[in-house]
Amino acid sequence: CAEYGKAWLLLQKFRHIPGPPPDSFLQGHGLTLGEARRQNAFLECFLNWVKEYGPTFKFHIITRPAIFTVDPEVLKLICQDVVNFAKIDHLPNRALYGQRITGTYSILTGGGQEWAIKRKMMSGIFAKQNMSAVFGKLKPLMNRLLETKIKPSVGTGKCLDIHDLFAMIFSALPSVMGFECPMGVENPEEIGRRINIFLRLIPHQLTKKKVFSALTPKKQSAVNMVIEMRIMGREMVAEKRKEMAGMDKKPDEDLLMWLIEANDAAGLGTEEVVDDIMTVYLVMDNMTKQLGSLFVYLIDYPEIMDKMKEEIRANPITDYQSLDKLRYTECVILESLRLAPVLLRGTRWLKKPMQVGEHWIPAECQFQYSQYVLHRREEYWDNPREFRPERYENGVPGVEAFTFFPFLAGSRACLGRYVAMVAMKLTMAMLLTNYNLTPVPTEIVPKIIQAMAVTRLKGGPFWQFDPTYRVAGY
C-alpha cells in the first residue's frame, strides 16, 4: 500500500501534462501498447497519440509516468543538454543475461567526462575529410567479397537473403580498419551471425528476468559467444599495443589504434576498449538493417531501382570523390533513413526539473522520442508515408530544424554517420554495377518490426542475383 501511495503521489506531479488515459492504475498503458506490439503498430500508436495530444505528452509505464516527445525544440534540447538528459545505464544492450557486451563507458553507451574525452578524440577518424582514407580500405574489401562470397552463389539459382548478405559485408568492414582478428578477415559472416543472435535475444531481457544458472542451452550458447568475442577483443588490443609501440604516428584509418588512445586518455583500460570493439560490431549491423530496410521498400518501387542502376552504371566509382556523382542513390538512402531509420526511438533520463516546451517536467523522469514518428508528421513532410527520394534533390531538409533526425544531432550525433553513408553508397554501387537484382516472392511478406528501439526485419527479403557487365574501373 505504501508503494501504491508513492506511485499515486508521483502521478499527481504530472497531472498538468496532457496524455491518453491509462488502461488502469497498475498497468498503465501496458494493454494498449501490448496489443499494438502484437499488431506491429507500436509506434503507430504513439503517432496517433501525437495527433490527439500534441508533440509532447505523458503516458504510463506501469504506474510510473513518462514523457514522449517529437517536438523539434525539445529534441534539440535533449541533444544539447547531455548532462541533464542522461543516457539510461540499464538499457539491455549493455549486457546479455549478466555477461557484459558494451558496458557503460563505450563511445555509444557512455556518459560523463570519460565519454566526452573519448568522443572528442575519436571525432578525427570519423571526420568527413578522413573519408578518402576510409574509402581506400573499403573498395578493395568490396572487390574481395564480391569475388569470394557473392560470385559463387550467382548463377546457381540460389536466392540470397539480402539481410544476411549485408551482415557479412558490414561485419567484414572493421577488418580493414584495424580490427585484424582472424574471424573478421576470413569468416565475417560468422561475426554477423553472432551479432544477430545477440540482437535477437537482447529484447527478451526486458520481459524475462532469469539468473545465469537458469539459462536455456540456446541462451547459454549466446552468452558463450559474447565471452569468446570479448576474449578475441582482448587479444586484438594486446597485439595492437605491440604494433603501436614502434610507431611515431597512428594511421588515419586504423580505428582500433584510435580507440586505444582515446581510452588511455580517458583513464580507462583494456576492458573499456573491448566495450568499444563490441560497440563497433553492433553499430556495423545498423548499416545491415538500414540497407535491408531499403530493399524492403524497393520491392514495391522497381522504378527507383531502375533509376539507381542507370545512375550507377553511368558513373564508375574510381575514388572517393566519384561517390558524389551518385546523387540519386544518396537520395534513396536518405529516404530509407527517413521512413525506416535504424534507431526507431530513444530514451533519456531527466535528472533535474525543468521547463520543456510548454510544460514543467519534474525530475527523475523518463523521456522517450521517436524518429519513426517524427519522420511521419505531416507538419514537416508532404505525403510522409510515400517513398520519394526526390525530396532531397535540393539538399537534406530538416537537419538544422531537428525534423530529420536519423543520426541524432548535437554532441550525441552518430560519430560514424559519414562512414555509414560512404559504405552504403559504395555497397549499392558495386552490387548494382555487377548484378541485376530481382525480388523473389516468399511465404512471409518482408516487413520492418517497429516494437524495439532498433529496426528489425522479418521475412528476408530474398533477391535473385544475375550477373551483368562490368564497368571499367571496378
Disulfide bonds with the S-S distance in Angstrom:
none
